[in-house]
Amino acid sequence: MTGGNGMRDPDALREDIQQTRAELGQTVQALAAKADVKSRIKESAARKRDQLRGQAVDKRDQLRGQAVHKRDQLRGQAVDKRDQLRDQAEHKRDQLRDQAEHKRDQLRDQAVHKRDQAMQKRDQLRGQAMQGRDRMQGHLWHGFYGIRGSAREIGTLIRRHPVPVAVGAGVGAAVVTFLAARRRHG
């Protein structure tokens, strides 16, 4: 407030002085802060340190998240690969089992075929042997009956002509003995 002579009220002046002093103090502090390079470097370093710490924490968390994600991804791939290999192994086992069963059936069929052939050959040989036996029996019986008949005829001849047959038998025996002796000494 100003009085009539252009002067202001002393209280107002004091207030203006107080305000100017406060502004001047802030300006001095600002200038001092700007002039205090060491403090400014410390503050800048502290800000940078805090900023780098924050970035490091962020990067660590990011890398940790990526590692967890990669681990889970690899774990999933490993499980998928294990399942795929298990399926392939089971498929191969089934294929080999089928091949083995097929081969077993093939060998069984071959064995049955060989057995049947052997049985046919056995039956064929048995039949031939029986035919041979029957033929032999026929010849033996025929020979037996022939000898029997011849013996009857010889018996009848001896009864009818006893002397000439005895003489013939003696001569035959003498000839056989002579030939045998000649061979031994011969």
ROVEX-640601 format. One record per residue (C-alpha): residue number from 1; residue in one letter; x, z, y. Coordinates in pm, 1 decimal. Example, Ala and Ser with C-alpha at 12.3 -4.5 7.8 and 13.67 -1.06 7.14 Angstrom:
<rs>
+-----+------+----------+----------+----------+
|  nr | rest |       xx |       zz |       yy |
+-----+------+----------+----------+----------+
|   1 |    A |   1230.0 |    780.0 |   -450.0 |
|   2 |    S |   1367.0 |    714.0 |   -106.0 |
+-----+------+----------+----------+----------+
</rs>
This chain:
<rs>
+-----+------+----------+----------+----------+
|  nr | rest |       xx |       zz |       yy |
+-----+------+----------+----------+----------+
|   1 |    M |      0.0 |      0.0 |      0.0 |
|   2 |    T |    114.9 |    -87.9 |    327.5 |
|   3 |    G |     71.3 |    108.1 |    649.5 |
|   4 |    G |     13.2 |    -38.0 |    995.6 |
|   5 |    N |    371.1 |   -100.8 |   1070.1 |
|   6 |    G |    426.5 |   -310.5 |    754.3 |
|   7 |    M |    573.4 |    -40.6 |    559.3 |
|   8 |    R |    454.3 |     55.1 |    224.7 |
|   9 |    D |    349.9 |    376.4 |     92.3 |
|  10 |    P |    640.4 |    585.7 |    -39.9 |
|  11 |    D |    468.0 |    643.0 |   -374.7 |
|  12 |    A |    420.0 |    275.1 |   -423.6 |
|  13 |    L |    778.9 |    219.7 |   -330.7 |
|  14 |    R |    889.5 |    473.3 |   -584.4 |
|  15 |    E |    680.8 |    306.3 |   -847.7 |
|  16 |    D |    830.4 |    -33.6 |   -761.5 |
|  17 |    I |   1177.7 |    115.7 |   -779.9 |
|  18 |    Q |   1099.9 |    271.5 |  -1118.0 |
|  19 |    Q |    971.2 |    -57.2 |  -1249.7 |
|  20 |    T |   1267.3 |   -248.7 |  -1111.6 |
|  21 |    R |   1502.3 |      8.3 |  -1264.9 |
|  22 |    A |   1331.7 |    -30.0 |  -1603.1 |
|  23 |    E |   1351.5 |   -407.6 |  -1582.3 |
|  24 |    L |   1710.6 |   -383.2 |  -1470.3 |
|  25 |    G |   1787.1 |   -149.7 |  -1763.1 |
|  26 |    Q |   1634.0 |   -393.7 |  -2006.3 |
|  27 |    T |   1823.7 |   -679.8 |  -1849.6 |
|  28 |    V |   2147.1 |   -479.0 |  -1865.1 |
|  29 |    Q |   2080.9 |   -393.2 |  -2227.5 |
|  30 |    A |   2007.3 |   -758.3 |  -2303.8 |
|  31 |    L |   2324.7 |   -865.4 |  -2125.9 |
|  32 |    A |   2522.7 |   -590.3 |  -2297.5 |
|  33 |    A |   2380.8 |   -695.7 |  -2634.2 |
|  34 |    K |   2478.6 |  -1053.1 |  -2560.0 |
|  35 |    A |   2818.3 |   -943.2 |  -2442.4 |
|  36 |    D |   2867.9 |   -715.5 |  -2751.1 |
|  37 |    V |   2988.8 |   -986.3 |  -2992.3 |
|  38 |    K |   3084.7 |   -736.6 |  -3261.4 |
|  39 |    S |   2731.9 |   -593.5 |  -3276.3 |
|  40 |    R |   2579.8 |   -939.9 |  -3266.2 |
|  41 |    I |   2807.7 |  -1049.6 |  -3556.1 |
|  42 |    K |   2711.0 |   -737.4 |  -3751.4 |
|  43 |    E |   2342.8 |   -801.1 |  -3688.0 |
|  44 |    S |   2383.1 |  -1168.4 |  -3778.6 |
|  45 |    A |   2579.2 |  -1075.6 |  -4090.2 |
|  46 |    A |   2315.1 |   -817.2 |  -4185.6 |
|  47 |    R |   2038.7 |  -1075.7 |  -4134.5 |
|  48 |    K |   2236.4 |  -1332.4 |  -4333.8 |
|  49 |    R |   2310.0 |  -1076.1 |  -4606.2 |
|  50 |    D |   1943.7 |   -982.0 |  -4628.8 |
|  51 |    Q |   1850.3 |  -1349.4 |  -4626.8 |
|  52 |    L |   2103.4 |  -1426.5 |  -4904.5 |
|  53 |    R |   1988.0 |  -1124.7 |  -5104.4 |
|  54 |    G |   1633.8 |  -1246.0 |  -5077.3 |
|  55 |    Q |   1739.0 |  -1595.9 |  -5176.8 |
|  56 |    A |   1942.6 |  -1455.3 |  -5468.8 |
|  57 |    V |   1646.5 |  -1248.3 |  -5586.6 |
|  58 |    D |   1421.0 |  -1552.4 |  -5549.9 |
|  59 |    K |   1673.9 |  -1770.1 |  -5736.8 |
|  60 |    R |   1718.2 |  -1507.0 |  -6007.7 |
|  61 |    D |   1342.9 |  -1481.2 |  -6052.9 |
|  62 |    Q |   1315.1 |  -1860.4 |  -6054.1 |
|  63 |    L |   1593.9 |  -1896.2 |  -6312.7 |
|  64 |    R |   1448.7 |  -1615.0 |  -6520.4 |
|  65 |    G |   1111.4 |  -1790.6 |  -6514.8 |
|  66 |    Q |   1274.5 |  -2121.4 |  -6608.8 |
|  67 |    A |   1467.5 |  -1952.6 |  -6889.9 |
|  68 |    V |   1151.9 |  -1788.6 |  -7023.9 |
|  69 |    H |    969.6 |  -2121.1 |  -6997.8 |
|  70 |    K |   1257.1 |  -2305.1 |  -7170.4 |
|  71 |    R |   1276.7 |  -2037.9 |  -7440.6 |
|  72 |    D |    904.7 |  -2066.0 |  -7506.0 |
|  73 |    Q |    929.1 |  -2444.7 |  -7502.6 |
|  74 |    L |   1221.6 |  -2442.9 |  -7749.7 |
|  75 |    R |   1047.2 |  -2185.4 |  -7966.5 |
|  76 |    G |    740.2 |  -2410.9 |  -7976.0 |
|  77 |    Q |    955.4 |  -2712.8 |  -8060.8 |
|  78 |    A |   1130.7 |  -2516.1 |  -8334.9 |
|  79 |    V |    796.7 |  -2409.8 |  -8481.8 |
|  80 |    D |    673.0 |  -2770.7 |  -8463.6 |
|  81 |    K |    993.9 |  -2897.3 |  -8629.4 |
|  82 |    R |    971.8 |  -2629.0 |  -8899.4 |
|  83 |    D |    611.5 |  -2724.6 |  -8970.4 |
|  84 |    Q |    703.7 |  -3093.3 |  -8973.5 |
|  85 |    L |    992.9 |  -3032.4 |  -9215.5 |
|  86 |    R |    773.6 |  -2812.4 |  -9433.2 |
|  87 |    D |    510.5 |  -3088.5 |  -9446.2 |
|  88 |    Q |    777.1 |  -3346.5 |  -9529.6 |
|  89 |    A |    920.9 |  -3122.7 |  -9802.4 |
|  90 |    E |    575.3 |  -3063.5 |  -9951.5 |
|  91 |    H |    504.7 |  -3437.2 |  -9939.9 |
|  92 |    K |    838.1 |  -3514.1 | -10109.3 |
|  93 |    R |    772.9 |  -3243.2 | -10370.4 |
|  94 |    D |    431.5 |  -3394.1 | -10444.3 |
|  95 |    Q |    585.0 |  -3741.7 | -10469.6 |
|  96 |    L |    853.3 |  -3619.2 | -10709.8 |
|  97 |    R |    595.6 |  -3428.7 | -10914.0 |
|  98 |    D |    380.2 |  -3742.1 | -10938.2 |
|  99 |    Q |    682.8 |  -3950.9 | -11036.8 |
| 100 |    A |    784.2 |  -3693.8 | -11299.6 |
| 101 |    E |    431.5 |  -3681.8 | -11441.4 |
| 102 |    H |    419.0 |  -4061.8 | -11447.6 |
| 103 |    K |    757.0 |  -4077.1 | -11625.0 |
| 104 |    R |    646.0 |  -3806.9 | -11870.9 |
| 105 |    D |    327.9 |  -4001.4 | -11948.4 |
| 106 |    Q |    530.9 |  -4321.2 | -11984.5 |
| 107 |    L |    774.7 |  -4154.3 | -12225.5 |
| 108 |    R |    487.4 |  -3995.5 | -12416.7 |
| 109 |    D |    319.7 |  -4335.8 | -12450.5 |
| 110 |    Q |    648.1 |  -4490.0 | -12565.4 |
| 111 |    A |    696.9 |  -4210.5 | -12819.8 |
| 112 |    V |    342.2 |  -4253.9 | -12950.6 |
| 113 |    H |    399.8 |  -4630.7 | -12974.3 |
| 114 |    K |    730.2 |  -4577.6 | -13161.4 |
| 115 |    R |    562.4 |  -4326.0 | -13393.6 |
| 116 |    D |    281.3 |  -4571.5 | -13464.0 |
| 117 |    Q |    535.6 |  -4847.1 | -13534.0 |
| 118 |    A |    728.1 |  -4613.2 | -13766.9 |
| 119 |    M |    407.8 |  -4519.3 | -13947.7 |
| 120 |    Q |    316.8 |  -4888.2 | -13984.9 |
| 121 |    K |    665.5 |  -4962.2 | -14120.3 |
| 122 |    R |    639.2 |  -4662.6 | -14355.6 |
| 123 |    D |    300.0 |  -4782.2 | -14479.8 |
| 124 |    Q |    435.3 |  -5136.0 | -14516.7 |
| 125 |    L |    738.0 |  -5012.1 | -14714.3 |
| 126 |    R |    517.5 |  -4783.3 | -14920.7 |
| 127 |    G |    290.9 |  -5078.2 | -14997.8 |
| 128 |    Q |    590.2 |  -5293.7 | -15094.5 |
| 129 |    A |    730.1 |  -5012.2 | -15309.3 |
| 130 |    M |    394.0 |  -4969.8 | -15481.1 |
| 131 |    Q |    373.8 |  -5343.6 | -15541.1 |
| 132 |    G |    727.2 |  -5340.0 | -15683.5 |
| 133 |    R |    641.8 |  -5040.2 | -15898.8 |
| 134 |    D |    327.0 |  -5205.6 | -16021.8 |
| 135 |    R |    519.7 |  -5525.5 | -16100.7 |
| 136 |    M |    786.9 |  -5322.8 | -16278.7 |
| 137 |    Q |    527.3 |  -5129.2 | -16472.7 |
| 138 |    G |    365.3 |  -5457.2 | -16561.8 |
| 139 |    H |    697.1 |  -5595.4 | -16683.6 |
| 140 |    L |    776.1 |  -5272.7 | -16868.9 |
| 141 |    W |    437.0 |  -5263.1 | -17032.4 |
| 142 |    H |    462.7 |  -5630.3 | -17109.2 |
| 143 |    G |    813.4 |  -5574.9 | -17251.3 |
| 144 |    F |    698.8 |  -5266.1 | -17438.0 |
| 145 |    Y |    405.3 |  -5446.0 | -17588.7 |
| 146 |    G |    631.5 |  -5745.7 | -17655.9 |
| 147 |    I |    891.4 |  -5527.3 | -17831.3 |
| 148 |    R |    617.3 |  -5346.2 | -18013.9 |
| 149 |    G |    477.9 |  -5678.0 | -18126.4 |
| 150 |    S |    823.4 |  -5804.4 | -18219.8 |
| 151 |    A |    893.4 |  -5484.5 | -18410.2 |
| 152 |    R |    571.2 |  -5533.5 | -18605.0 |
| 153 |    E |    672.7 |  -5888.6 | -18682.4 |
| 154 |    I |   1019.3 |  -5773.3 | -18793.0 |
| 155 |    G |    864.0 |  -5499.6 | -19003.8 |
| 156 |    T |    632.9 |  -5751.9 | -19167.9 |
| 157 |    L |    927.4 |  -5988.9 | -19225.3 |
| 158 |    I |   1136.2 |  -5709.6 | -19386.1 |
| 159 |    R |    849.4 |  -5613.0 | -19607.4 |
| 160 |    R |    802.1 |  -5971.3 | -19719.4 |
| 161 |    H |   1174.3 |  -6059.6 | -19753.8 |
| 162 |    P |   1374.6 |  -5734.2 | -19774.7 |
| 163 |    V |   1708.6 |  -5870.4 | -19906.4 |
| 164 |    P |   1774.6 |  -6162.5 | -19674.9 |
| 165 |    V |   1693.2 |  -5948.3 | -19369.7 |
| 166 |    A |   1928.4 |  -5671.5 | -19487.1 |
| 167 |    V |   2204.8 |  -5923.9 | -19547.5 |
| 168 |    G |   2145.5 |  -6078.2 | -19204.9 |
| 169 |    A |   2157.9 |  -5737.0 | -19043.1 |
| 170 |    G |   2483.0 |  -5652.2 | -19223.7 |
| 171 |    V |   2643.4 |  -5981.0 | -19122.1 |
| 172 |    G |   2532.8 |  -5926.2 | -18762.9 |
| 173 |    A |   2680.7 |  -5577.0 | -18763.8 |
| 174 |    A |   3007.5 |  -5706.6 | -18908.8 |
| 175 |    V |   3032.8 |  -5978.6 | -18642.2 |
| 176 |    V |   2969.3 |  -5729.3 | -18362.1 |
| 177 |    T |   3233.2 |  -5490.6 | -18504.7 |
| 178 |    F |   3485.3 |  -5775.7 | -18539.2 |
| 179 |    L |   3432.0 |  -5892.9 | -18181.1 |
| 180 |    A |   3462.5 |  -5540.1 | -18046.9 |
| 181 |    A |   3788.0 |  -5480.5 | -18235.9 |
| 182 |    R |   3929.5 |  -5809.4 | -18116.1 |
| 183 |    R |   3858.1 |  -5718.8 | -17758.5 |
| 184 |    R |   4030.8 |  -5386.8 | -17786.8 |
| 185 |    H |   4346.8 |  -5532.9 | -17934.1 |
| 186 |    G |   4335.8 |  -5843.6 | -17748.7 |
+-----+------+----------+----------+----------+
</rs>
